[in-house]
Amino acid sequence: MIANIPSHYLIIGSTVMAVFMGVFVMFVRVRSQKKPVNAKKILIPPFAMSTGGLMFIFEQFRVPPMQILEAVLAGIVFSFVLIATSKFEVRDKEIYMKRSKAFFFILVGLLVIRVLAKVILSDSFNVGELGGMFWILAFSMLWPWRIAMYIQYKKIEKTLAMV
């Protein structure tokens, strides 16, 4: 069924979905800053996203090893930006995400980079392979970021326990 859809429509559709998901993430992030953080809230997103790896069961989403490496490296580089802007603070003996004005602009910037890269690379890769590459990039960005957040959270939680 997907094979019958012209690739430029798939690129447009997936780009629109990426923009909606990016906006959704921004709203979730703003709302989450109003509630205390816990380990589950930090670790569930990467585990939930890991189910997307099932796409690689289908051949059209498979990515050659060199492109996997490129996507992983790009994801790790992007994760450093997120790690640098994700900080915690203690309020009323509970741990909250610290508000960061830069985080919003970073998310928008990452979204713009992703959309531009998808449009540029859509001439060089088929849509499924490109989807697989961007999933690998996002997954490689999410894991280091969330692990760093978890480590930072545990350090603060430990200091709270001592007080």
N, C-alpha and C positions, 0 to 999 in steps of 0.2 A: 504494500500500500504506500509506504513512504517513498519507495523507489519511483513511483509514478508522479510524485510532486516535484516540479522544477526546483533545482537547488537554490536559486535566488529567493524563492518563497520560503524555503527552510531557513536560510540565513536571516531573512527579515524577521520571521517568526521567532527564531531563537534569540535574536538580538532584542526584540521587544520583551521577551520573557526575561532576559538577563537584566534589562532596565527595571522591570517590575520587581524582580527578586532583589535587586540592589536597593530600590526604594523601600521595599518591605524590611530588609535587614536594617536599614537606617532607622525606621520607625520602631522596630523591635529593640534596637540598641538604646534609643532614647527612653523607651518605656522601662527597659530593664534597669536603668540607672536609678530608678525610683524605688527599687526593691533590693533587699539584701541578696548577695551572691552566695551560692554554695557550690560544693564540688560537682554535684550533678549538673547544675546549670552550665558549668564550664565544660564538662566532658561529654555530655550527651550529643551536642551538635556534630563533632567529628564521627562519633559512632553512627549517628543517624545518616550522615552523608555517605558513610562507607557502603551503604546498600546500593548507592549509585554505581558502584564498581561492577554490579551485575550486568551493566550495559556491555561489558567486554565479552560476554558470552556470545554476542552477535558480531559476526565478522566485520560489518561495516563500521564498527566503533573501535576496532583494534588499531593500535598505534605502534609504528616501528620503534625499536629500542632507542635509537638516537633521539627521536622526538619525545620519547618518554623522559629521557634524561634532560632535554631542554626544558620541558614543561615542569619537571620537578625542580630544577634549578631556578627557573623564573618564579615558581611558587614560594620557594624558600626565601628568595630575595624580597618578594612582596611581604612575606610574613614578618621580616625584620621591621618594616615600617609599622605594621599593626602592633607588634610587640612593644615598640618604642612609645606608642600612644595609648596603650592599655595599662592603666594604673588603678590601684585600689585605694580606698580610704576607709577609715573606721569612723562610723557615726553611731552613737548610742550603743556601743559595744557590739556592733554588727558590721560586716564587711560589705561595702558597696563599690561598684565601678565608679571611678572618678570621672566627672564630666570633662570631656576634652573637645574643644572647638575644632582642633586640628583633625580629630577622628572623622568628622563628617566630610571634611574636604578631602581627606585621604581616601575614604570610601568612594566618593564621587570620582576622584582622580583614577583610582583603580578600575572603576566601572568604565570610565571613558577610555582608558588604555585597553581594557579588554574588548570593548566594542570596536574600537579602531583596529586592533589586531585581528579581530574576527573578520572584519570587512576586508582588510588587506590580504589576510591569509586564505580567504575563501576562494581566491583564484588559484591557489597552489595546492590545496587539499580538498578532498571530498568532505561533504558536510558531516558525515558520521565520524570520520577520523578527526576532524576539527573539534567536534563535540567531545570526543574522547580526550583530546589534548587539553581542552579547557577544563574538563572535569579533573584531570590529573593535576593541572596547575592549581585549581581551587583547593583540592584535597591536600596538596603539598603546602599550600599556604595556611590552611586551617589547622593542621596538626601541630606544627611548631608553635604557632600562635597560642593555641589552647593549652599546650603543654607548658609553655612559659607562663601563661596566666595561672595555671594550676599550681605550679611551683611557687609563684609569687603569693597566691592565695594561702597556700599551706604555711608559708613563713609568717604571714600576718596572723593566721589562725593560731599558730603556735605561740606567738607573742601575746595574743589575747588570753590564751589559756593560762599563761603565767601571771597575768594581772589579777 
